[in-house]
Amino acid sequence: MKNISQHANALNDNTSARQTRRTIVGLDQLAEPVERIAHYAMRASVVIVVGWIGAMKFTSYEAEGISGFVEHSPLMGWVYGFLSHDQFSVVLGVIELAIAALIAASAYSRRAGVIGAAAAIGMFATTLSFMLSTPGVVEPAAGGFPAISAMPGQFLIKDVALLAVALNLLADALRACRTGEEATQPA
């Protein structure tokens, strides 16, 4: 019995030490402001990335840059049947700028947050579909799949993270709709 009692006391001492360290460092108090900053940073980063890329769609450089993805896509390749590369790029730019604006407005409007995040999810999912249709994604010199090329493979794979952020923003906006609050606070 004595050994069990000593072991229990040692465990309690370790637990107390961990709690004391947490209290001294203030980790519990630090988590909330970090979460709040992270929440706003997620929204701002998506607005910046989508807005910047959307603005670039108004250049011939970007129109030609995306043409290889669009041409090989079963979802989007058909648009070049009636729009030039530049025309389609401008349409896409307007859509991306609208998505960025809606996500930015989600700080003030639940509906804008839901629409913007849902549109971003669709956009990132579409971009990720290019992984399946664009030639050169898999790098044969590195042994083939799962090795992906720097361009276009690694360029496209980043949208996995952006898709996850957009899903988080949609969850936040839907939660705000349910609670009747604006989508400004983390869950």
N, C-alpha and C positions, 0 to 999 in steps of 0.2 A: 504494500500500500504506500509505503514511504516513497518509493521510486515514482509511482504514478503521480503523487502529490507534488513532488519536486519537478517533474516534467510539466505538469499543469502550470505551476508557478513560473517556470522558465518561459512557457508560451505566453502567459499573461505579461511578463516583463518585456518580451519582444514586441507584443502588440502595443503596449504602452509606449515603447521607444519609437515605433513607427508612427503612432498618433502624435507624439511629441514632435518628431521631425516634420511631419506634415503641418502641424500648427505653427512651428517656428518659421518654416519657409513660407507658409501661407498659401500652400498649393490649392486648398479648397477655395480660398478667396480669389485666387488668380484665375481659376478656371472660368468663372462667369464673364469677366471682361474679355478674356481671350476668345471665348465662344462668340461674344457679341462682335468683336473685331473680325473674326473669321467669317461670320455671317455676312457682314457688310462687304468684306473683301471678296467673298464669292460672287456676290451680285455685281460689284464693281468690275471684277476681272472679266466676267462674261460680257458685260456691257462694253468694256474696252476692246476685248478680243473680237467680238462679233461686229461691233461698230467700225473698228479699224479695217477689218477684212472686208466688210460691206462697202466702206468708202473706197477701198482699192479696186472694187469691181467696176468702177467708173473709168478705169485706165485700160488701154489696149494691152499693156503688159499683163495685167491680171486676167483679162479676157482670154488671151492666148495661154496663160498659165493653167487655167482650169479646163481648157478645151479637151485635153487628153482624157481627163476624168469623165467629162460629160459625154464625149463621143462614144466611149466604151460602156457607158451605163445603160442597162435595159430600162431603168427608171426615167432617165433624163435624155438619152441620146436622140430621141425623136424631135426635141425642140429645135435642133439645128436644121430640120427640114423646112422651117418657116422663119427662123430668126438667125441672124448672123451671130458670130461669136461675141462681137461687141454688144449687140442688142440684148442677147440673153444675159450677158454679164451685168448689164445695167439693170435689167429686171431683177436679177438675183441680188444685186447691190441694194436696190430699194427694199426688197424683202428683208435682207439682213439688217439694214439700218432700222427698219420698223421693229424687228425683233429686239434689237438693242434698246430702242426707245421704250418699248413695252416693258422690258425687264427693268430698265431704269425707273419707269413710272410705277413699278410694283411697290415701291416704298410708299406710295400714296394711294394706290388703287388695287384692290384685291383682284378685280376682273383683269386688269392689265397684267398683273403678275401671272395669273393662270394662263392667259392667252400667250403671253411672251414666253413663258417657260415651256408650255406645250409645243409651241412653234420651234423653239430651240431644240427640244428633244427630237422633233421630226427632222430638223436640219442636220443635227449631228448624226442621227441614225442613217440618213441618206448619205452623208459623207462617208460614214463607216462602210456602207454598202459598196463603195468604190474599192474597198479592199478585195472584194470578190470579183470585180469586173475589170479592173485596171491592169494592163500588162506591166510586168516589172515589179510588182509588190513583193513577191517572194524572191529571195536572193539565191539562185542556184549555185553560185561560187562558194557560198557558205553552207552548202548542204541542203538547200531547199527549205521547205516549211519545217520548223517555225521561224527560220531566219528570214527577216524582212530587210528589204533594201532601205538605204537612207532616204532615197526619193524614188518612188512615192510612198513606200511602206511606212517608214517612221514618221513621215509628214502626216499620214492619215491616222495612224494608231493613237496619236495624242487626243483625238476626238473621243476616245473611250472615257478619259477623265472629264472632258467637257460635257459629255452626255451625263455622267454621274452628277456633276454639279447642277446641270439643268434639271435632273430628276429631283435633286434636293430642293432647288428653288420652286419647283412645282409643288412638292409636298408642303413647303412653307406657305405658299400662296393658298393652297387648298385648306390647310389648317387655319389660316387667317379667315377664309370664307366661313368655315365652320364656327369659329369663335366670334366672328363679327369684328375682329380687330384688323388693323392694317398689317400688311406683311412686312413688318419692320423688325420684329424681335425673333431671336432664335427659339426653337422649341424647348 
